[in-house]
């Protein structure tokens, strides 16, 4: 009886070890898309604070979701630039199966 139980435990352990685990979620900057708009450069000199704030806020949301649910999804952003300054970071919805 003990041998059967130990054999079953060994088989289950080996099966669990062979199942691929999901990797850590991370920000993939190489997948970012940048939309650049040049408009009245002499008149419009935007601050990059909104872009930084929107990026940091969405990163905090990703961290919270990962900590609460355990769901880890790699992500990237669509950056909107005005006259060479990043003014907005948008994390597009990614379908997860």
Residue pairs with C-beta under 8 A, 6 or more apart in sequence:
22 72
23 72
23 74
24 72
25 62
25 66
25 72
25 73
25 74
25 75
26 74
27 59
27 62
27 74
27 75
27 76
27 77
28 74
28 75
28 76
29 76
30 76
31 76
32 76
32 77
32 78
32 79
33 76
33 77
33 78
33 79
34 78
34 79
34 80
34 81
34 86
35 78
35 79
35 80
35 81
36 81
36 84
37 80
37 81
37 82
37 83
38 82
38 83
38 84
39 82
39 83
41 83
44 82
44 83
45 83
45 85
46 82
46 83
46 85
46 87
47 85
48 85
48 86
48 87
50 87
50 88
51 79
51 80
51 85
51 86
51 87
51 88
51 89
52 86
54 88
54 89
54 90
55 77
55 89
58 77
58 89
58 91
62 73
62 75
62 91
65 71
66 72
71 96
73 94
73 96
75 91
75 94
76 91
76 92
77 89
77 90
77 91
77 92
78 89
78 90
78 91
78 92
79 86
79 88
79 89
79 90
80 86
80 87
80 88
80 89
80 90
81 87
